[in-house]
């Protein structure tokens, strides 16, 4: 009953937004709530099920956005002709150099392997840059105002969502192989630093993502509003329900995204619940609660941690691809730790760590508050300062502090939950 009541409260808040503000605003909150719930579900798998403190969520979300560009954007033939194949050759050479360094470390005598690995690494780096730099310059000089990058594969954008999960999972495997041996606090530092490296690459590698110039006009899985407005049948149907074509088309498009996102969330939630209640899920919770005892029972703790780290990161990558599809553009500078790491953790903690339904609830509730607190604060400050003189310094200060209401509210909510419901609104059972 508690679960049903809390989800009913969230539904009432979203419906109330539709009735009191606009249905477009309500659907925007719903769509981003669905995406945020998937991100929270991924973090809950890592923390709630295995106790992994990953504060690099932002990086995996950004990789999902990158997957949309690599999968759905049409390739740029001129850029490929100018240097695309040389870039691939440079990457292949770098991988070969890494493989050679690993082989030398494993096979050469102890006295000489250090020098050999250093020589391979240094020479390989300079040769890699000698191949890569001219190719990148050639690519970025191809109509830099409109393209200046290689583009993607030109496939349907819905395929980018699982590709985003696979890309995030692949990077998580690389990170996990090197960082999961660290203790929780050092793991947090490592994942945070790696996330910042990923964002820096997206901002600076123009040949891949156009950098800060952004990739706009990404394909969408739903119709364009202008196409619906030019459809006589749609215009007639909208008039029949008392809506103008512009409003009806925007609502129709947002509802289309809502249906797609809801299907993905339900599928992932069902799979997460099945995993939680399976022998594998019980084993993961045993590892979380007492690693030493689990190791004594013959469980490979590091391998299990790597497994759950990859799964949780894949969910964040899927959510990142969905969000970029919804936005219709990739904006590397928009990925901030406050939004894509801290806020997701607040969702998990408030909803209930270790409870998948709690993570989903936290995703919806915290995102609603994140969006609505500022206009609510504007109204509240307007009421408080209504009787003050227009030139009052206190009035100006209070009205100017509205923009900080989000951070203040998130902090207050987190403190209240940790004080009165430390296990979250829907605690683990």
C-alpha positions in Angstrom: 0.0 0.0 0.0 2.9 2.3 0.7 4.4 1.7 -2.7 1.1 2.3 -4.4 0.4 5.4 -2.4 3.8 7.0 -3.2 3.5 6.2 -6.9 -0.1 7.6 -6.9 1.3 10.8 -5.3 3.9 11.2 -8.1 1.2 10.6 -10.7 -1.0 13.2 -9.0 1.9 15.7 -9.1 2.4 15.2 -12.8 -1.3 15.3 -13.6 -1.6 18.4 -11.5 1.1 20.1 -13.5 -1.0 19.3 -16.6 -4.2 20.8 -15.2 -2.6 23.8 -13.5 0.2 24.7 -15.9 0.1 22.9 -19.3 0.1 19.3 -20.6 3.3 20.1 -22.5 5.1 20.9 -19.2 3.6 17.7 -17.6 4.8 15.5 -20.5 8.3 17.1 -20.4 8.5 16.2 -16.7 7.2 12.7 -17.4 9.7 12.0 -20.2 12.7 13.1 -18.3 11.4 11.4 -15.2 11.3 8.1 -17.2 14.9 8.7 -18.3 16.0 9.6 -14.8 14.3 6.5 -13.4 16.5 4.3 -15.7 19.6 6.1 -14.6 18.6 5.7 -11.0 17.9 2.0 -11.6 21.5 1.6 -13.0 23.1 3.2 -10.0 20.8 1.2 -7.7 22.1 -2.0 -9.2 25.7 -0.9 -8.5 25.2 0.6 -5.0 22.1 -1.0 -3.7 22.9 -4.5 -4.9 26.7 -4.6 -4.7 27.8 -1.6 -2.7 29.9 0.0 -5.5 30.3 3.7 -5.0 30.3 5.0 -8.6 30.4 8.8 -8.9 31.2 8.7 -12.6 27.6 8.3 -13.8 27.9 11.4 -15.9 30.5 9.8 -18.1 28.4 6.7 -18.9 25.4 8.9 -19.7 27.5 10.9 -22.0 28.7 7.8 -23.8 25.0 6.9 -24.4 24.7 10.3 -26.1 27.8 9.7 -28.2 26.2 6.4 -29.3 23.3 8.3 -30.9 25.7 10.3 -33.0 27.8 7.3 -34.0 24.8 5.2 -34.9 22.1 7.4 -36.4 23.9 10.4 -38.0 24.6 10.0 -41.7 28.3 9.6 -42.6 30.1 12.5 -44.1 31.8 11.1 -47.3 34.1 14.1 -47.7 35.4 13.8 -44.1 36.0 10.1 -44.6 37.9 10.7 -47.8 40.0 13.4 -46.1 41.2 11.4 -43.2 38.7 9.0 -41.8 40.6 5.8 -42.7 43.8 7.3 -41.4 42.1 7.9 -38.0 41.0 4.3 -37.9 44.5 3.3 -38.8 45.9 5.4 -36.0 43.5 3.8 -33.5 44.4 0.3 -34.7 48.1 1.2 -34.4 47.5 2.4 -30.8 45.8 -0.8 -29.8 48.6 -2.8 -31.4 51.1 -0.8 -29.4 49.2 -1.4 -26.1 49.0 -5.1 -26.9 52.7 -5.2 -27.7 53.5 -3.5 -24.3 51.3 -6.0 -22.5 53.0 -8.9 -24.3 56.5 -7.6 -23.5 55.6 -7.2 -19.8 54.3 -10.7 -19.6 57.1 -12.5 -21.6 60.4 -10.6 -21.2 62.7 -11.1 -18.2 62.1 -9.0 -15.2 65.3 -6.9 -15.6 64.5 -5.8 -19.2 60.7 -5.7 -19.4 60.3 -2.3 -17.8 62.6 -0.7 -20.3 61.0 -2.5 -23.2 57.5 -1.5 -22.2 58.6 2.1 -21.8 60.2 2.1 -25.2 57.2 0.6 -26.8 54.8 3.1 -25.1 56.9 6.2 -25.9 57.6 5.3 -29.5 54.1 4.1 -30.0 52.6 7.3 -28.7 54.7 9.5 -31.0 54.0 7.4 -34.0 50.3 7.3 -33.1 50.1 11.1 -32.9 52.1 11.4 -36.2 49.4 9.4 -38.0 46.4 10.9 -36.1 47.0 14.6 -36.0 47.2 15.3 -39.8 44.1 13.1 -40.3 42.1 15.0 -37.6 43.1 18.3 -39.1 41.9 17.2 -42.5 38.6 16.0 -41.2 37.9 19.1 -39.1 38.6 21.4 -42.1 35.8 19.9 -44.1 33.0 22.5 -43.9 33.6 23.1 -40.2 30.5 25.3 -39.8 28.2 22.5 -40.8 30.1 19.2 -40.3 33.8 19.0 -39.6 33.4 15.5 -38.3 33.0 11.9 -39.6 29.3 11.4 -38.8 27.9 8.1 -38.0 26.4 5.0 -39.6 23.1 6.4 -40.6 21.1 3.6 -38.9 17.6 4.0 -37.3 17.9 6.0 -34.1 16.2 3.4 -31.9 19.2 1.1 -32.5 21.3 3.7 -30.8 19.7 3.0 -27.4 21.1 -0.6 -27.1 24.3 0.6 -28.7 24.6 3.2 -26.0 24.3 0.5 -23.4 26.9 -1.6 -25.1 29.3 1.3 -25.5 28.9 2.2 -21.8 29.3 -1.4 -20.8 32.5 -1.7 -22.9 34.1 1.3 -21.2 32.9 0.1 -17.8 34.7 -3.2 -18.4 37.9 -1.3 -19.1 37.4 0.9 -16.0 36.4 -2.1 -13.9 39.4 -4.2 -14.8 41.7 -1.4 -13.5 39.7 0.3 -10.7 37.5 -2.3 -9.0 40.4 -3.5 -6.9 40.3 -0.2 -5.1 38.4 0.5 -1.9 35.1 2.3 -2.1 36.5 5.8 -1.5 39.3 5.4 -4.0 36.9 3.8 -6.5 34.7 7.0 -6.2 37.7 9.2 -6.9 38.7 7.0 -9.9 35.3 6.9 -11.5 34.8 10.7 -11.0 38.1 11.4 -12.7 37.4 9.0 -15.6 34.0 10.6 -16.1 35.7 14.0 -16.5 38.1 12.5 -19.0 35.2 11.2 -21.1 33.5 14.6 -21.1 36.8 16.3 -22.0 37.2 14.0 -24.9 33.7 14.7 -26.1 34.4 18.5 -25.9 37.7 18.5 -27.6 37.6 15.7 -30.2 35.8 17.7 -32.9 36.3 15.0 -35.6 34.2 12.6 -33.5 31.5 14.8 -31.9 32.0 18.4 -33.3 33.1 19.3 -29.7 31.5 22.4 -28.3 29.9 23.2 -31.7 27.4 20.4 -30.9 25.7 17.9 -33.2 22.2 19.1 -33.9 19.3 17.8 -35.9 19.6 14.2 -34.8 17.0 11.7 -36.2 14.0 11.0 -34.1 11.8 7.9 -33.7 8.6 10.0 -33.7 7.1 12.4 -36.3 8.1 16.1 -36.5 5.6 18.6 -35.3 5.6 20.5 -38.6 4.7 17.4 -40.5 1.7 16.7 -38.2 0.6 20.3 -38.6 0.6 19.9 -42.4 -1.4 16.7 -42.2 -5.1 17.4 -42.9 -6.3 14.3 -41.0 -4.3 15.2 -37.9 -5.5 18.8 -38.0 -9.1 17.6 -38.3 -8.7 15.2 -35.4 -7.1 17.9 -33.2 -10.0 20.3 -34.0 -12.4 17.5 -33.0 -11.0 17.4 -29.5 -10.7 21.2 -29.2 -7.0 21.6 -29.7 -5.1 23.9 -32.1 -2.7 22.0 -34.5 0.4 23.4 -32.8 -0.5 22.3 -29.3 -1.9 19.0 -30.5 1.3 18.2 -32.4 3.6 18.9 -29.5 1.5 16.8 -27.2 1.4 14.0 -29.7 5.1 13.9 -30.1 5.8 14.0 -26.4 3.3 11.2 -25.8 5.1 9.2 -28.4 8.4 9.6 -26.5 6.5 8.7 -23.3 5.3 5.4 -24.7 8.7 4.4 -26.0 10.5 5.4 -22.8 7.9 3.7 -20.6 8.3 0.4 -22.5 12.1 0.5 -22.0 11.7 1.3 -18.3 9.2 -1.5 -17.7 11.4 -4.0 -19.5 14.5 -3.0 -17.6 12.6 -2.9 -14.3 11.2 -6.4 -14.8 14.6 -7.7 -15.7 16.1 -6.0 -12.6 13.4 -7.5 -10.4 14.0 -10.9 -11.7 17.7 -10.5 -11.1 17.2 -9.2 -7.6 15.0 -12.2 -6.6 17.2 -14.8 -8.3 20.0 -16.8 -6.7 22.4 -14.4 -8.4 20.7 -11.4 -6.7 21.0 -13.1 -3.3 24.6 -13.8 -4.0 25.3 -10.2 -4.9 23.6 -9.0 -1.6 25.7 -11.5 0.3 28.9 -10.1 -1.3 27.7 -6.5 -0.5 27.0 -7.3 3.1 30.2 -9.3 3.9 32.9 -9.7 1.2 35.1 -11.8 3.4 32.4 -14.3 4.2 31.4 -14.5 0.5 35.1 -15.1 -0.5 35.3 -17.8 2.2 32.3 -19.5 0.5 34.2 -19.6 -2.8 32.7 -16.5 -4.5 34.9 -14.4 -6.8 34.1 -11.0 -5.4 36.1 -9.0 -7.9 34.4 -10.8 -10.9 30.9 -10.2 -9.4 31.7 -6.6 -8.8 32.9 -6.2 -12.4 29.7 -7.9 -13.6 27.3 -5.6 -11.7 29.4 -2.5 -12.5 29.0 -3.3 -16.2 25.3 -3.9 -16.0 24.6 -0.7 -14.1 26.7 1.4 -16.4 24.9 -0.2 -19.4 21.6 1.1 -18.0 23.1 4.6 -17.6 24.3 4.4 -21.3 20.8 3.4 -22.5 19.3 6.3 -20.5 21.9 8.7 -22.0 21.0 7.6 -25.5 17.3 8.1 -24.8 17.9 11.5 -23.4 20.0 12.7 -26.4 17.3 11.3 -28.7 14.7 13.3 -26.8 16.8 16.5 -27.0 17.6 16.0 -30.7 21.2 17.1 -30.2 24.4 16.2 -28.5 25.8 19.0 -26.3 28.9 17.9 -24.6 29.1 21.0 -22.4 25.7 20.3 -20.9 27.0 17.2 -19.0 27.5 18.4 -15.5 28.2 16.3 -12.3 25.5 18.1 -10.4 22.8 16.9 -12.8 24.1 13.6 -14.0 25.8 12.2 -10.9 24.7 14.0 -7.7 21.0 14.3 -8.6 20.9 10.6 -9.6 22.4 9.6 -6.3 19.8 11.7 -4.5 17.1 9.8 -6.4 18.5 6.5 -5.3 19.0 7.5 -1.6 15.5 9.2 -1.4 13.7 6.4 -3.2 15.4 3.6 -1.3 18.7 2.0 -1.9 18.5 -1.7 -2.8 14.9 -1.4 -3.9 14.4 -1.2 -7.7 10.9 0.3 -7.3 12.3 2.8 -4.8 14.9 3.9 -7.4 12.2 4.4 -10.0 10.1 6.4 -7.5 13.1 8.5 -6.6 13.7 9.2 -10.2 10.2 10.6 -10.8 9.9 12.4 -7.5 13.3 14.2 -7.4 13.1 15.2 -11.1 9.6 16.7 -10.5 11.0 18.7 -7.6 14.1 19.7 -9.5 11.9 21.2 -12.3 9.1 22.7 -10.2 10.9 24.0 -7.2 12.2 27.1 -8.9 8.7 28.3 -10.1 7.3 27.4 -6.7 10.1 29.4 -5.1 9.4 32.4 -7.4 5.7 32.3 -6.3 6.6 31.9 -2.6 9.1 34.8 -2.7 6.6 36.9 -4.5 4.1 36.3 -1.7 6.7 37.0 1.0 7.9 40.2 -0.6 4.5 41.5 -1.7 4.3 44.1 1.1 7.9 45.3 0.8 8.9 48.5 -1.0 10.2 48.1 -4.5 13.6 49.6 -3.7 14.1 47.3 -0.6 17.5 45.5 -0.5 15.9 42.6 1.3 13.2 42.2 -1.4 15.9 42.3 -4.1 17.9 39.7 -2.3 15.0 37.3 -1.7 13.9 37.5 -5.3 17.4 37.0 -6.5 17.9 33.9 -4.4 15.1 32.0 -6.2 17.6 30.5 -8.6 19.2 28.7 -5.6 16.0 27.1 -4.4 16.8 23.9 -6.3 20.0 23.2 -4.5 18.6 24.3 -1.1 15.5 22.0 -1.7 17.6 19.0 -2.7 19.8 19.4 0.4 16.8 19.8 2.7 15.1 16.7 1.2 18.2 14.7 1.5 18.7 15.7 5.2 15.1 15.0 6.1 15.1 11.5 4.4 18.4 10.6 6.1 17.0 11.7 9.4 13.5 10.2 9.3 13.8 7.5 6.7 17.5 6.6 6.4 16.6 3.6 4.2 14.6 5.6 1.8 10.9 6.0 1.1 10.7 2.4 -0.1 13.4 0.6 1.9 14.9 -2.7 0.8 13.1 -5.8 1.9 
